[in-house]
Each structure stands twice: as structure tokens, then as C-alpha cells.
Amino acid sequence: PLRGDWSARLDEVVVDTHGPVVLVAHSLGCILAAWWAAHSQHTAK
């Protein structure tokens, strides 16, 4: 997968979700989740 496309899609899903979001990831998804959390404006820090 292309990181930009993949993280943009994750961002879309998070924005469109009502209520709290909990990410559960495995393997390559862990890399996406970590990268997204570090770069997205939609994360709680």
C-alpha cells in the first residue's frame, strides 16, 4: 500500500466515525497506526 493513500483513508474513516475511536493493528497496520498518530490532526495526544 501507498502510505499517503492508506493514511488518508484512515483519516477519512476516523473523521466520519461518531464517538471514540480505538485502533487495533497487526503487522504493517502497526506501522500505519504509529505514523498516522504522529502526523494526523485528528489524534488525541
Secondary structure, 3 states (H helix, E strand, C coil): CCHHHHHHHHHHHHHHCCCCCCCCCCCHHHHHHHHHHHHCCCCCC
